[in-house]
Amino acid sequence: MASCCSKQTLSETELNGDVKRVALVGNPNVGKSVLFNALTGAYVTVSNYPGTSVEVARGSAVISGQQWEVIDTPGMYSIHTITEEERVAREILLHETPDVVVHVLDARNLERMLAMTIQLIEAGLPVILVVNIMDEAERMGLRIDLKLLQQKLGIPVIGAATARKRGIDEIRTALHDYRCACDQQRFEYSRLLERDISEVAGLMQGEYILSRRALALLLLQQDEEIIELARQREGDGYAPLTEKVREITFERRESFHLDLSIERKDMVRRIMHGVFSAPEKRVVTPAERLSNLAVRPLTGIPMLMIVLYFGLYQFVGVFGAGTVVDFIEKKFFVEIFNPWITGTVKSLIPWEILQELFVGEYGIITLGIRYAVGIILPIVATFFVFFSFLEDTGYFPRLALLVDRIFKYFGLTGRAVIPMVLGFGCDTMATMVTRTLETTRERVIATILLSLTIPCSAQLGVIISLLSKFPGALAVWSGCLLLLFIVVGLLSAKILPGEAPMFYMELPPMRMPQLGNVVTKTYTRMQWYFIEILPLFVLASVLLWLGKITGLFEKMVAAMTPVMASIGLPKETAVAFIFGFFRRDYGAAGLYELQTKGLMDARQLTVAAVTLTLFIPCIAQFLVMKKERGWKVAGAIGIFVSLLAFGSGYVLNRALLVTGLLS
């Protein structure tokens, strides 16, 4: 049987050139990622775990001269896995042989989360327990005797408030000083269950990372991955092992899972005795009051409206897309930089056709860089500041609870609110985040709604800036998108087979955001923007230049002119829609250009804004859709949203003409 002292673990460390490995495990929203960033010193690029769509973050840290690899595992509630995220977290424990497993839990929910600590210990893993969010627990009047808890569990126990940097040094010290916890407690079940565990474990002869005792329990719970693991490791002994498991599970088929759950709860209660105390009258902190208000429809919806108004409209739309863009794009690029760079390029490059590549109508510098840095960058930056600020307050899980009942009508759960909100930053990134949803049906519905009705921050900022100049235009645009979101969502839920899964989510404490966290998150996302998105603007400029010199671009514009006319738009608008395929924000910036030239009135701008928002996803989002959903689904979504976009534009244009609105 492998344990925390096994030769297998030590040899694995030696094979990695003395680099030790620590895995951070625990429920979602308990502070694992905050601890990960505190240990590694930076946000790192995440990657899919092999063979899955689940992302795992890895970083490195030097602790007292020792090199460590730090793994931030997906959230898990138990070693007996249900979701794909839980399966990936356990795969890391099973196959990556971490030298230390740090279990992070929420001090406010100690009793509920200790059950997984027991499972980790009885699995023979080298565990350190971090009781996190201690600051909020103390404000609530909760008292936890960490020394007594350590004595009862037989593992190192550390109190922390990682968001406040409290306990980080103690965790580093515990990692450096960690030795095999050979005095870990053995947790005894009832006589009947102990007999079952012993009979199954006694038949296991293979080599495993987890203890046979823990594996026996998982086999009795009919865990498919563990059954397959036993099939691979047991050889000829697999048949009698499965026969014994089948015999026990049949005998106790009506009560095994319930009995195990009750016994583990009793274990936790015995551990909690003397460790945990709460005041007779529970202290309700201001943050808790605000949290309660955020999840109640009567107060939560007005709170959401306030957040959207000041965050998206005023900060991103008015300040980012208005004040900052006007200064950078108009004052700097148009008046200063573009004239200078145009003259410089023309003096250095004698061939007009190459001059056009860099500083022409669709030049890399005068169009691509100007759009990316002068128009889009300020809007994306202000949105990421807003998003990071809200994320650090702990508001998003409350928003998920608030909208869960409504989202169920669309075949989604409240968890889908995270990619939906992130879509207002970048639909490409949000489409990737849909992989965190539990079912394929949810992921497809969320992808459709993101592709159709959720404008990215840059597109949103430009559209708000354009339409806010005309009374009623912004309301018409918003109303059209909301109506289509509801209709398409309801139809998707009816047409696509399957049911929405149960929704549960840990609520981290609401707190004032930390400036350092907001800056770090914003900086990381802006890095992503420059690395992933800026090259697409350059590529789009090159393709447009090639299209111009080959005549293909003019042919595309000519082909789209009748379509533009059918929805009441001038032929020049076709250029913005072609831009929109390369980048949605590129297309919105094209509308911005047409409006500054006085080529569109309020009605045309509104129709163009609605149609462009609904139009086919940009090439980056389309490629991510293809990667996540496959060619058939991505292609079907692309065709559907494009037809719906121009159909909606036609209907809206006719309605505005008939009613005389915005005229």
Secondary structure as a PSIPRED ss2 file (coil, helix, strand):
# PSIPRED VFORMAT (PSIPRED V4.0)

   1 M C   1.000  0.000  0.000
   2 A C   1.000  0.000  0.000
   3 S C   1.000  0.000  0.000
   4 C C   1.000  0.000  0.000
   5 C C   1.000  0.000  0.000
   6 S C   1.000  0.000  0.000
   7 K H   0.000  1.000  0.000
   8 Q H   0.000  1.000  0.000
   9 T H   0.000  1.000  0.000
  10 L H   0.000  1.000  0.000
  11 S H   0.000  1.000  0.000
  12 E H   0.000  1.000  0.000
  13 T H   0.000  1.000  0.000
  14 E H   0.000  1.000  0.000
  15 L H   0.000  1.000  0.000
  16 N C   1.000  0.000  0.000
  17 G C   1.000  0.000  0.000
  18 D C   1.000  0.000  0.000
  19 V C   1.000  0.000  0.000
  20 K E   0.000  0.000  1.000
  21 R E   0.000  0.000  1.000
  22 V E   0.000  0.000  1.000
  23 A E   0.000  0.000  1.000
  24 L E   0.000  0.000  1.000
  25 V E   0.000  0.000  1.000
  26 G C   1.000  0.000  0.000
  27 N C   1.000  0.000  0.000
  28 P C   1.000  0.000  0.000
  29 N C   1.000  0.000  0.000
  30 V C   1.000  0.000  0.000
  31 G C   1.000  0.000  0.000
  32 K H   0.000  1.000  0.000
  33 S H   0.000  1.000  0.000
  34 V H   0.000  1.000  0.000
  35 L H   0.000  1.000  0.000
  36 F H   0.000  1.000  0.000
  37 N H   0.000  1.000  0.000
  38 A H   0.000  1.000  0.000
  39 L H   0.000  1.000  0.000
  40 T H   0.000  1.000  0.000
  41 G C   1.000  0.000  0.000
  42 A C   1.000  0.000  0.000
  43 Y C   1.000  0.000  0.000
  44 V C   1.000  0.000  0.000
  45 T C   1.000  0.000  0.000
  46 V C   1.000  0.000  0.000
  47 S E   0.000  0.000  1.000
  48 N E   0.000  0.000  1.000
  49 Y C   1.000  0.000  0.000
  50 P C   1.000  0.000  0.000
  51 G C   1.000  0.000  0.000
  52 T C   1.000  0.000  0.000
  53 S C   1.000  0.000  0.000
  54 V C   1.000  0.000  0.000
  55 E E   0.000  0.000  1.000
  56 V E   0.000  0.000  1.000
  57 A E   0.000  0.000  1.000
  58 R E   0.000  0.000  1.000
  59 G E   0.000  0.000  1.000
  60 S E   0.000  0.000  1.000
  61 A E   0.000  0.000  1.000
  62 V E   0.000  0.000  1.000
  63 I E   0.000  0.000  1.000
  64 S C   1.000  0.000  0.000
  65 G C   1.000  0.000  0.000
  66 Q E   0.000  0.000  1.000
  67 Q E   0.000  0.000  1.000
  68 W E   0.000  0.000  1.000
  69 E E   0.000  0.000  1.000
  70 V E   0.000  0.000  1.000
  71 I E   0.000  0.000  1.000
  72 D E   0.000  0.000  1.000
  73 T C   1.000  0.000  0.000
  74 P C   1.000  0.000  0.000
  75 G C   1.000  0.000  0.000
  76 M C   1.000  0.000  0.000
  77 Y C   1.000  0.000  0.000
  78 S C   1.000  0.000  0.000
  79 I C   1.000  0.000  0.000
  80 H C   1.000  0.000  0.000
  81 T C   1.000  0.000  0.000
  82 I C   1.000  0.000  0.000
  83 T C   1.000  0.000  0.000
  84 E H   0.000  1.000  0.000
  85 E H   0.000  1.000  0.000
  86 E H   0.000  1.000  0.000
  87 R H   0.000  1.000  0.000
  88 V H   0.000  1.000  0.000
  89 A H   0.000  1.000  0.000
  90 R H   0.000  1.000  0.000
  91 E H   0.000  1.000  0.000
  92 I H   0.000  1.000  0.000
  93 L H   0.000  1.000  0.000
  94 L H   0.000  1.000  0.000
  95 H H   0.000  1.000  0.000
  96 E C   1.000  0.000  0.000
  97 T C   1.000  0.000  0.000
  98 P C   1.000  0.000  0.000
  99 D C   1.000  0.000  0.000
 100 V E   0.000  0.000  1.000
 101 V E   0.000  0.000  1.000
 102 V E   0.000  0.000  1.000
 103 H E   0.000  0.000  1.000
 104 V E   0.000  0.000  1.000
 105 L E   0.000  0.000  1.000
 106 D E   0.000  0.000  1.000
 107 A H   0.000  1.000  0.000
 108 R H   0.000  1.000  0.000
 109 N H   0.000  1.000  0.000
 110 L H   0.000  1.000  0.000
 111 E H   0.000  1.000  0.000
 112 R H   0.000  1.000  0.000
 113 M H   0.000  1.000  0.000
 114 L H   0.000  1.000  0.000
 115 A H   0.000  1.000  0.000
 116 M H   0.000  1.000  0.000
 117 T H   0.000  1.000  0.000
 118 I H   0.000  1.000  0.000
 119 Q H   0.000  1.000  0.000
 120 L H   0.000  1.000  0.000
 121 I H   0.000  1.000  0.000
 122 E H   0.000  1.000  0.000
 123 A C   1.000  0.000  0.000
 124 G C   1.000  0.000  0.000
 125 L C   1.000  0.000  0.000
 126 P C   1.000  0.000  0.000
 127 V E   0.000  0.000  1.000
 128 I E   0.000  0.000  1.000
 129 L E   0.000  0.000  1.000
 130 V E   0.000  0.000  1.000
 131 V E   0.000  0.000  1.000
 132 N E   0.000  0.000  1.000
 133 I C   1.000  0.000  0.000
 134 M H   0.000  1.000  0.000
 135 D H   0.000  1.000  0.000
 136 E H   0.000  1.000  0.000
 137 A H   0.000  1.000  0.000
 138 E H   0.000  1.000  0.000
 139 R H   0.000  1.000  0.000
 140 M C   1.000  0.000  0.000
 141 G C   1.000  0.000  0.000
 142 L C   1.000  0.000  0.000
 143 R E   0.000  0.000  1.000
 144 I E   0.000  0.000  1.000
 145 D C   1.000  0.000  0.000
 146 L H   0.000  1.000  0.000
 147 K H   0.000  1.000  0.000
 148 L H   0.000  1.000  0.000
 149 L H   0.000  1.000  0.000
 150 Q H   0.000  1.000  0.000
 151 Q H   0.000  1.000  0.000
 152 K H   0.000  1.000  0.000
 153 L H   0.000  1.000  0.000
 154 G C   1.000  0.000  0.000
 155 I C   1.000  0.000  0.000
 156 P C   1.000  0.000  0.000
 157 V E   0.000  0.000  1.000
 158 I E   0.000  0.000  1.000
 159 G E   0.000  0.000  1.000
 160 A C   1.000  0.000  0.000
 161 A E   0.000  0.000  1.000
 162 T H   0.000  1.000  0.000
 163 A H   0.000  1.000  0.000
 164 R H   0.000  1.000  0.000
 165 K C   1.000  0.000  0.000
 166 R E   0.000  0.000  1.000
 167 G C   1.000  0.000  0.000
 168 I H   0.000  1.000  0.000
 169 D H   0.000  1.000  0.000
 170 E H   0.000  1.000  0.000
 171 I H   0.000  1.000  0.000
 172 R H   0.000  1.000  0.000
 173 T H   0.000  1.000  0.000
 174 A H   0.000  1.000  0.000
 175 L H   0.000  1.000  0.000
 176 H H   0.000  1.000  0.000
 177 D H   0.000  1.000  0.000
 178 Y C   1.000  0.000  0.000
 179 R C   1.000  0.000  0.000
 180 C C   1.000  0.000  0.000
 181 A C   1.000  0.000  0.000
 182 C C   1.000  0.000  0.000
 183 D C   1.000  0.000  0.000
 184 Q C   1.000  0.000  0.000
 185 Q C   1.000  0.000  0.000
 186 R C   1.000  0.000  0.000
 187 F C   1.000  0.000  0.000
 188 E C   1.000  0.000  0.000
 189 Y C   1.000  0.000  0.000
 190 S C   1.000  0.000  0.000
 191 R H   0.000  1.000  0.000
 192 L H   0.000  1.000  0.000
 193 L H   0.000  1.000  0.000
 194 E H   0.000  1.000  0.000
 195 R H   0.000  1.000  0.000
 196 D H   0.000  1.000  0.000
 197 I H   0.000  1.000  0.000
 198 S H   0.000  1.000  0.000
 199 E H   0.000  1.000  0.000
 200 V H   0.000  1.000  0.000
 201 A H   0.000  1.000  0.000
 202 G H   0.000  1.000  0.000
 203 L C   1.000  0.000  0.000
 204 M C   1.000  0.000  0.000
 205 Q C   1.000  0.000  0.000
 206 G C   1.000  0.000  0.000
 207 E C   1.000  0.000  0.000
 208 Y C   1.000  0.000  0.000
 209 I C   1.000  0.000  0.000
 210 L C   1.000  0.000  0.000
 211 S C   1.000  0.000  0.000
 212 R H   0.000  1.000  0.000
 213 R H   0.000  1.000  0.000
 214 A H   0.000  1.000  0.000
 215 L H   0.000  1.000  0.000
 216 A H   0.000  1.000  0.000
 217 L H   0.000  1.000  0.000
 218 L H   0.000  1.000  0.000
 219 L H   0.000  1.000  0.000
 220 L H   0.000  1.000  0.000
 221 Q C   1.000  0.000  0.000
 222 Q C   1.000  0.000  0.000
 223 D C   1.000  0.000  0.000
 224 E H   0.000  1.000  0.000
 225 E H   0.000  1.000  0.000
 226 I H   0.000  1.000  0.000
 227 I H   0.000  1.000  0.000
 228 E H   0.000  1.000  0.000
 229 L H   0.000  1.000  0.000
 230 A H   0.000  1.000  0.000
 231 R H   0.000  1.000  0.000
 232 Q H   0.000  1.000  0.000
 233 R H   0.000  1.000  0.000
 234 E H   0.000  1.000  0.000
 235 G H   0.000  1.000  0.000
 236 D H   0.000  1.000  0.000
 237 G H   0.000  1.000  0.000
 238 Y H   0.000  1.000  0.000
 239 A H   0.000  1.000  0.000
 240 P H   0.000  1.000  0.000
 241 L H   0.000  1.000  0.000
 242 T H   0.000  1.000  0.000
 243 E H   0.000  1.000  0.000
 244 K H   0.000  1.000  0.000
 245 V H   0.000  1.000  0.000
 246 R H   0.000  1.000  0.000
 247 E H   0.000  1.000  0.000
 248 I H   0.000  1.000  0.000
 249 T H   0.000  1.000  0.000
 250 F H   0.000  1.000  0.000
 251 E H   0.000  1.000  0.000
 252 R C   1.000  0.000  0.000
 253 R C   1.000  0.000  0.000
 254 E C   1.000  0.000  0.000
 255 S C   1.000  0.000  0.000
 256 F H   0.000  1.000  0.000
 257 H H   0.000  1.000  0.000
 258 L H   0.000  1.000  0.000
 259 D H   0.000  1.000  0.000
 260 L H   0.000  1.000  0.000
 261 S H   0.000  1.000  0.000
 262 I H   0.000  1.000  0.000
 263 E H   0.000  1.000  0.000
 264 R H   0.000  1.000  0.000
 265 K H   0.000  1.000  0.000
 266 D H   0.000  1.000  0.000
 267 M H   0.000  1.000  0.000
 268 V H   0.000  1.000  0.000
 269 R H   0.000  1.000  0.000
 270 R H   0.000  1.000  0.000
 271 I H   0.000  1.000  0.000
 272 M H   0.000  1.000  0.000
 273 H C   1.000  0.000  0.000
 274 G C   1.000  0.000  0.000
 275 V C   1.000  0.000  0.000
 276 F E   0.000  0.000  1.000
 277 S E   0.000  0.000  1.000
 278 A C   1.000  0.000  0.000
 279 P C   1.000  0.000  0.000
 280 E C   1.000  0.000  0.000
 281 K C   1.000  0.000  0.000
 282 R C   1.000  0.000  0.000
 283 V C   1.000  0.000  0.000
 284 V C   1.000  0.000  0.000
 285 T C   1.000  0.000  0.000
 286 P H   0.000  1.000  0.000
 287 A H   0.000  1.000  0.000
 288 E H   0.000  1.000  0.000
 289 R H   0.000  1.000  0.000
 290 L H   0.000  1.000  0.000
 291 S H   0.000  1.000  0.000
 292 N H   0.000  1.000  0.000
 293 L H   0.000  1.000  0.000
 294 A H   0.000  1.000  0.000
 295 V H   0.000  1.000  0.000
 296 R C   1.000  0.000  0.000
 297 P H   0.000  1.000  0.000
 298 L H   0.000  1.000  0.000
 299 T H   0.000  1.000  0.000
 300 G H   0.000  1.000  0.000
 301 I H   0.000  1.000  0.000
 302 P H   0.000  1.000  0.000
 303 M H   0.000  1.000  0.000
 304 L H   0.000  1.000  0.000
 305 M H   0.000  1.000  0.000
 306 I H   0.000  1.000  0.000
 307 V H   0.000  1.000  0.000
 308 L H   0.000  1.000  0.000
 309 Y H   0.000  1.000  0.000
 310 F H   0.000  1.000  0.000
 311 G H   0.000  1.000  0.000
 312 L H   0.000  1.000  0.000
 313 Y H   0.000  1.000  0.000
 314 Q H   0.000  1.000  0.000
 315 F H   0.000  1.000  0.000
 316 V H   0.000  1.000  0.000
 317 G H   0.000  1.000  0.000
 318 V H   0.000  1.000  0.000
 319 F H   0.000  1.000  0.000
 320 G H   0.000  1.000  0.000
 321 A H   0.000  1.000  0.000
 322 G H   0.000  1.000  0.000
 323 T H   0.000  1.000  0.000
 324 V H   0.000  1.000  0.000
 325 V H   0.000  1.000  0.000
 326 D H   0.000  1.000  0.000
 327 F H   0.000  1.000  0.000
 328 I H   0.000  1.000  0.000
 329 E H   0.000  1.000  0.000
 330 K H   0.000  1.000  0.000
 331 K H   0.000  1.000  0.000
 332 F H   0.000  1.000  0.000
 333 F H   0.000  1.000  0.000
 334 V H   0.000  1.000  0.000
 335 E H   0.000  1.000  0.000
 336 I H   0.000  1.000  0.000
 337 F H   0.000  1.000  0.000
 338 N H   0.000  1.000  0.000
 339 P H   0.000  1.000  0.000
 340 W H   0.000  1.000  0.000
 341 I H   0.000  1.000  0.000
 342 T H   0.000  1.000  0.000
 343 G H   0.000  1.000  0.000
 344 T H   0.000  1.000  0.000
 345 V H   0.000  1.000  0.000
 346 K H   0.000  1.000  0.000
 347 S H   0.000  1.000  0.000
 348 L H   0.000  1.000  0.000
 349 I C   1.000  0.000  0.000
 350 P C   1.000  0.000  0.000
 351 W C   1.000  0.000  0.000
 352 E H   0.000  1.000  0.000
 353 I H   0.000  1.000  0.000
 354 L H   0.000  1.000  0.000
 355 Q H   0.000  1.000  0.000
 356 E H   0.000  1.000  0.000
 357 L H   0.000  1.000  0.000
 358 F H   0.000  1.000  0.000
 359 V H   0.000  1.000  0.000
 360 G C   1.000  0.000  0.000
 361 E C   1.000  0.000  0.000
 362 Y C   1.000  0.000  0.000
 363 G C   1.000  0.000  0.000
 364 I H   0.000  1.000  0.000
 365 I H   0.000  1.000  0.000
 366 T H   0.000  1.000  0.000
 367 L H   0.000  1.000  0.000
 368 G H   0.000  1.000  0.000
 369 I H   0.000  1.000  0.000
 370 R H   0.000  1.000  0.000
 371 Y H   0.000  1.000  0.000
 372 A H   0.000  1.000  0.000
 373 V H   0.000  1.000  0.000
 374 G H   0.000  1.000  0.000
 375 I H   0.000  1.000  0.000
 376 I H   0.000  1.000  0.000
 377 L H   0.000  1.000  0.000
 378 P H   0.000  1.000  0.000
 379 I H   0.000  1.000  0.000
 380 V H   0.000  1.000  0.000
 381 A H   0.000  1.000  0.000
 382 T H   0.000  1.000  0.000
 383 F H   0.000  1.000  0.000
 384 F H   0.000  1.000  0.000
 385 V H   0.000  1.000  0.000
 386 F H   0.000  1.000  0.000
 387 F H   0.000  1.000  0.000
 388 S H   0.000  1.000  0.000
 389 F H   0.000  1.000  0.000
 390 L H   0.000  1.000  0.000
 391 E H   0.000  1.000  0.000
 392 D H   0.000  1.000  0.000
 393 T H   0.000  1.000  0.000
 394 G C   1.000  0.000  0.000
 395 Y H   0.000  1.000  0.000
 396 F H   0.000  1.000  0.000
 397 P H   0.000  1.000  0.000
 398 R H   0.000  1.000  0.000
 399 L H   0.000  1.000  0.000
 400 A H   0.000  1.000  0.000
 401 L H   0.000  1.000  0.000
 402 L H   0.000  1.000  0.000
 403 V H   0.000  1.000  0.000
 404 D H   0.000  1.000  0.000
 405 R H   0.000  1.000  0.000
 406 I H   0.000  1.000  0.000
 407 F H   0.000  1.000  0.000
 408 K H   0.000  1.000  0.000
 409 Y H   0.000  1.000  0.000
 410 F H   0.000  1.000  0.000
 411 G C   1.000  0.000  0.000
 412 L C   1.000  0.000  0.000
 413 T C   1.000  0.000  0.000
 414 G H   0.000  1.000  0.000
 415 R H   0.000  1.000  0.000
 416 A H   0.000  1.000  0.000
 417 V H   0.000  1.000  0.000
 418 I H   0.000  1.000  0.000
 419 P H   0.000  1.000  0.000
 420 M H   0.000  1.000  0.000
 421 V H   0.000  1.000  0.000
 422 L H   0.000  1.000  0.000
 423 G H   0.000  1.000  0.000
 424 F C   1.000  0.000  0.000
 425 G C   1.000  0.000  0.000
 426 C C   1.000  0.000  0.000
 427 D H   0.000  1.000  0.000
 428 T H   0.000  1.000  0.000
 429 M H   0.000  1.000  0.000
 430 A H   0.000  1.000  0.000
 431 T H   0.000  1.000  0.000
 432 M H   0.000  1.000  0.000
 433 V H   0.000  1.000  0.000
 434 T H   0.000  1.000  0.000
 435 R H   0.000  1.000  0.000
 436 T H   0.000  1.000  0.000
 437 L C   1.000  0.000  0.000
 438 E C   1.000  0.000  0.000
 439 T C   1.000  0.000  0.000
 440 T H   0.000  1.000  0.000
 441 R H   0.000  1.000  0.000
 442 E H   0.000  1.000  0.000
 443 R H   0.000  1.000  0.000
 444 V H   0.000  1.000  0.000
 445 I H   0.000  1.000  0.000
 446 A H   0.000  1.000  0.000
 447 T H   0.000  1.000  0.000
 448 I H   0.000  1.000  0.000
 449 L H   0.000  1.000  0.000
 450 L H   0.000  1.000  0.000
 451 S H   0.000  1.000  0.000
 452 L H   0.000  1.000  0.000
 453 T H   0.000  1.000  0.000
 454 I C   1.000  0.000  0.000
 455 P C   1.000  0.000  0.000
 456 C C   1.000  0.000  0.000
 457 S H   0.000  1.000  0.000
 458 A H   0.000  1.000  0.000
 459 Q H   0.000  1.000  0.000
 460 L H   0.000  1.000  0.000
 461 G H   0.000  1.000  0.000
 462 V H   0.000  1.000  0.000
 463 I H   0.000  1.000  0.000
 464 I H   0.000  1.000  0.000
 465 S H   0.000  1.000  0.000
 466 L H   0.000  1.000  0.000
 467 L H   0.000  1.000  0.000
 468 S C   1.000  0.000  0.000
 469 K C   1.000  0.000  0.000
 470 F C   1.000  0.000  0.000
 471 P C   1.000  0.000  0.000
 472 G C   1.000  0.000  0.000
 473 A H   0.000  1.000  0.000
 474 L H   0.000  1.000  0.000
 475 A H   0.000  1.000  0.000
 476 V H   0.000  1.000  0.000
 477 W H   0.000  1.000  0.000
 478 S H   0.000  1.000  0.000
 479 G H   0.000  1.000  0.000
 480 C H   0.000  1.000  0.000
 481 L H   0.000  1.000  0.000
 482 L H   0.000  1.000  0.000
 483 L H   0.000  1.000  0.000
 484 L H   0.000  1.000  0.000
 485 F H   0.000  1.000  0.000
 486 I H   0.000  1.000  0.000
 487 V H   0.000  1.000  0.000
 488 V H   0.000  1.000  0.000
 489 G H   0.000  1.000  0.000
 490 L H   0.000  1.000  0.000
 491 L H   0.000  1.000  0.000
 492 S H   0.000  1.000  0.000
 493 A H   0.000  1.000  0.000
 494 K H   0.000  1.000  0.000
 495 I H   0.000  1.000  0.000
 496 L C   1.000  0.000  0.000
 497 P C   1.000  0.000  0.000
 498 G C   1.000  0.000  0.000
 499 E C   1.000  0.000  0.000
 500 A C   1.000  0.000  0.000
 501 P C   1.000  0.000  0.000
 502 M C   1.000  0.000  0.000
 503 F C   1.000  0.000  0.000
 504 Y C   1.000  0.000  0.000
 505 M C   1.000  0.000  0.000
 506 E C   1.000  0.000  0.000
 507 L C   1.000  0.000  0.000
 508 P C   1.000  0.000  0.000
 509 P C   1.000  0.000  0.000
 510 M C   1.000  0.000  0.000
 511 R C   1.000  0.000  0.000
 512 M C   1.000  0.000  0.000
 513 P C   1.000  0.000  0.000
 514 Q C   1.000  0.000  0.000
 515 L H   0.000  1.000  0.000
 516 G H   0.000  1.000  0.000
 517 N H   0.000  1.000  0.000
 518 V H   0.000  1.000  0.000
 519 V H   0.000  1.000  0.000
 520 T H   0.000  1.000  0.000
 521 K H   0.000  1.000  0.000
 522 T H   0.000  1.000  0.000
 523 Y H   0.000  1.000  0.000
 524 T H   0.000  1.000  0.000
 525 R H   0.000  1.000  0.000
 526 M H   0.000  1.000  0.000
 527 Q H   0.000  1.000  0.000
 528 W H   0.000  1.000  0.000
 529 Y H   0.000  1.000  0.000
 530 F H   0.000  1.000  0.000
 531 I H   0.000  1.000  0.000
 532 E H   0.000  1.000  0.000
 533 I H   0.000  1.000  0.000
 534 L H   0.000  1.000  0.000
 535 P H   0.000  1.000  0.000
 536 L H   0.000  1.000  0.000
 537 F H   0.000  1.000  0.000
 538 V H   0.000  1.000  0.000
 539 L H   0.000  1.000  0.000
 540 A H   0.000  1.000  0.000
 541 S H   0.000  1.000  0.000
 542 V H   0.000  1.000  0.000
 543 L H   0.000  1.000  0.000
 544 L H   0.000  1.000  0.000
 545 W H   0.000  1.000  0.000
 546 L H   0.000  1.000  0.000
 547 G H   0.000  1.000  0.000
 548 K H   0.000  1.000  0.000
 549 I H   0.000  1.000  0.000
 550 T H   0.000  1.000  0.000
 551 G C   1.000  0.000  0.000
 552 L H   0.000  1.000  0.000
 553 F H   0.000  1.000  0.000
 554 E H   0.000  1.000  0.000
 555 K H   0.000  1.000  0.000
 556 M H   0.000  1.000  0.000
 557 V H   0.000  1.000  0.000
 558 A H   0.000  1.000  0.000
 559 A H   0.000  1.000  0.000
 560 M H   0.000  1.000  0.000
 561 T H   0.000  1.000  0.000
 562 P H   0.000  1.000  0.000
 563 V H   0.000  1.000  0.000
 564 M H   0.000  1.000  0.000
 565 A H   0.000  1.000  0.000
 566 S H   0.000  1.000  0.000
 567 I C   1.000  0.000  0.000
 568 G C   1.000  0.000  0.000
 569 L C   1.000  0.000  0.000
 570 P C   1.000  0.000  0.000
 571 K C   1.000  0.000  0.000
 572 E C   1.000  0.000  0.000
 573 T H   0.000  1.000  0.000
 574 A H   0.000  1.000  0.000
 575 V H   0.000  1.000  0.000
 576 A H   0.000  1.000  0.000
 577 F H   0.000  1.000  0.000
 578 I H   0.000  1.000  0.000
 579 F H   0.000  1.000  0.000
 580 G H   0.000  1.000  0.000
 581 F H   0.000  1.000  0.000
 582 F H   0.000  1.000  0.000
 583 R C   1.000  0.000  0.000
 584 R H   0.000  1.000  0.000
 585 D H   0.000  1.000  0.000
 586 Y H   0.000  1.000  0.000
 587 G H   0.000  1.000  0.000
 588 A H   0.000  1.000  0.000
 589 A H   0.000  1.000  0.000
 590 G H   0.000  1.000  0.000
 591 L H   0.000  1.000  0.000
 592 Y H   0.000  1.000  0.000
 593 E H   0.000  1.000  0.000
 594 L H   0.000  1.000  0.000
 595 Q H   0.000  1.000  0.000
 596 T H   0.000  1.000  0.000
 597 K C   1.000  0.000  0.000
 598 G C   1.000  0.000  0.000
 599 L C   1.000  0.000  0.000
 600 M C   1.000  0.000  0.000
 601 D C   1.000  0.000  0.000
 602 A H   0.000  1.000  0.000
 603 R H   0.000  1.000  0.000
 604 Q H   0.000  1.000  0.000
 605 L H   0.000  1.000  0.000
 606 T H   0.000  1.000  0.000
 607 V H   0.000  1.000  0.000
 608 A H   0.000  1.000  0.000
 609 A H   0.000  1.000  0.000
 610 V H   0.000  1.000  0.000
 611 T H   0.000  1.000  0.000
 612 L H   0.000  1.000  0.000
 613 T H   0.000  1.000  0.000
 614 L H   0.000  1.000  0.000
 615 F C   1.000  0.000  0.000
 616 I C   1.000  0.000  0.000
 617 P C   1.000  0.000  0.000
 618 C C   1.000  0.000  0.000
 619 I H   0.000  1.000  0.000
 620 A H   0.000  1.000  0.000
 621 Q H   0.000  1.000  0.000
 622 F H   0.000  1.000  0.000
 623 L H   0.000  1.000  0.000
 624 V H   0.000  1.000  0.000
 625 M H   0.000  1.000  0.000
 626 K H   0.000  1.000  0.000
 627 K H   0.000  1.000  0.000
 628 E H   0.000  1.000  0.000
 629 R H   0.000  1.000  0.000
 630 G C   1.000  0.000  0.000
 631 W H   0.000  1.000  0.000
 632 K H   0.000  1.000  0.000
 633 V H   0.000  1.000  0.000
 634 A H   0.000  1.000  0.000
 635 G H   0.000  1.000  0.000
 636 A H   0.000  1.000  0.000
 637 I H   0.000  1.000  0.000
 638 G H   0.000  1.000  0.000
 639 I H   0.000  1.000  0.000
 640 F H   0.000  1.000  0.000
 641 V H   0.000  1.000  0.000
 642 S H   0.000  1.000  0.000
 643 L H   0.000  1.000  0.000
 644 L H   0.000  1.000  0.000
 645 A H   0.000  1.000  0.000
 646 F H   0.000  1.000  0.000
 647 G H   0.000  1.000  0.000
 648 S H   0.000  1.000  0.000
 649 G H   0.000  1.000  0.000
 650 Y H   0.000  1.000  0.000
 651 V H   0.000  1.000  0.000
 652 L H   0.000  1.000  0.000
 653 N H   0.000  1.000  0.000
 654 R H   0.000  1.000  0.000
 655 A H   0.000  1.000  0.000
 656 L H   0.000  1.000  0.000
 657 L H   0.000  1.000  0.000
 658 V H   0.000  1.000  0.000
 659 T H   0.000  1.000  0.000
 660 G C   1.000  0.000  0.000
 661 L C   1.000  0.000  0.000
 662 L C   1.000  0.000  0.000
 663 S C   1.000  0.000  0.000
